[in-house]
Amino acid sequence: MRLNDTDKLYKKLTPIQAATLAFEANVRRDDAEMLAITESQPRQYFSGTCPEYRHRFMNLTMLSLFYGVFYWKNWAVLVQRAAKYDEAEVLRVAGVLGSMEAALIRACEQLGVNVESLKKLGEIPEEDAYMEYADEALTTEYTELFVDCMH
């Protein structure tokens, strides 16, 4: 197969430059460009732990960080709404936080993972102050989301 001019340019990029362009192409959902950039990178062969181990370890890490980001984002919104005396919004966000906590507990039970370990990486408080505001439908939705993150 003959390389076109774009492919030749991609081969001249450093791995960091190529990864940055590939990320931007991925965000734009330009699969053709992302594939072209990826294919331009040299192949390396290595040995490591089994794929199941790596997959599980990385997914647990990502779930923990994902949960932490959404927890702290919602907590900040709650504090901002409380400062504006917006009681309805405070209760809504408290419901989100409580539902997330309940969902994380359920997901960890299903996955056989210690919930405290998952919360620790995101520096989430061990005690939950919002569980009483949890909504069952939202809890179910978050549980499915958290469990699906592992597959």
Secondary structure as GFF3:
##gff-version 3
##sequence-region A 1 151
A	DSSP	alpha_helix	5	11	.	.	.	ID=ss1
A	DSSP	alpha_helix	15	27	.	.	.	ID=ss2
A	DSSP	alpha_helix	31	40	.	.	.	ID=ss3
A	DSSP	alpha_helix	51	83	.	.	.	ID=ss4
A	DSSP	alpha_helix	87	111	.	.	.	ID=ss5
A	DSSP	alpha_helix	115	121	.	.	.	ID=ss6
A	DSSP	three_ten_helix	131	133	.	.	.	ID=ss7
A	DSSP	alpha_helix	136	148	.	.	.	ID=ss8
###
